């Protein structure tokens, strides 16, 4: 696959991705392709389940109105790289109505070209994204509080802390029409830009 972080996955990669198993909040296995089978889907791949900045992104994403999704005939799904056990807590903390799945093996991430592992923050020459409302130190402390301190039983289940995520738009098939892979830990596509690409009214 091309190293371009906006490269659309090729057909072989999409067929491989469709067969990969992810897990819902109850630990039930689901083939990724079945999630995409019924309607066009915006899929947001977050980093690990303790990442505070990704939680802020999902919270901002959750301001997308249900009637806007219904009008567009589309859905939004979130996938993290940890185990399924943190999903319920994550969903509550991020205040999101969207279904969340876990890809602990990271096979799906890799199949779709999300192979970068990094802990780098926003480069000095790059503007910070709008979802980053808090400073880096405050965000790091909040991630620790939301994760290990508040939920000690979930330690080790959050996923690889270096794994970067991305955003994709799929048509049933599956066919991919949009791809953006994070280049650093604060590099989710602006929600407004993602919704425009998906044809979903926002705000």
PyMOL commands that set and color helices and strands:
alter all, ss='L'
color gray80, all
select helices_A, chain A and resi 11-18+32-35+52-61+66-72+84-94+107-111+136-149+152-154+191-198
alter helices_A, ss='H'
color red, helices_A
select strands_A, chain A and resi 21-23+29-31+40-45+74-80+99-102+166-171+175-181
alter strands_A, ss='S'
color yellow, strands_A
deselect
rebuild
show_as cartoon
